[in-house]
């Protein structure tokens, strides 16, 4: 089924996760409108969308670094990326 683009199931799951994160953000904004900017530990004024973007970009670099230094499997990188996302949404 995914042969037409040489995708693997993990790649498809990654893009489904990104889509689910965006849909979740839409419902979160509808449930609690506003989500005004707040100043975090990095001194940036960020909104929910900004924090999602920072978490995703940071996670990409975490996974790339994990692949460079340790290779596969990526479970360690996943744990670090989830901790990073929690940090970003709580304190950034």
C-alpha positions, 0 to 999 in steps of 0.5 A: 500500500505504501510502495508508490512512494517508498514509504515505510510504516514508521515514516507514515506513523510519523506523518500521522502523528504530525497530523494528529498533533495539529488536529489536537491543537485545533480542538485545544484552541476551540476548547480554550480560546486565546492561549495568549503568549507567555514568556518562558525560560528562554525569554521568548514570548510563545503561543501554543503553536510556537511551542508545538513548532519548537518541540517538533524542530527540537525533536527532529534534531534530537533524533538526528543526533541520536542516529549520528551517535548511537544509530538504531534503535531510536527508543532512547531518542524517543524518550529524550524527545518526549522529555524535550516536548514536555519541557517546551510545553511546560516552561517555554 
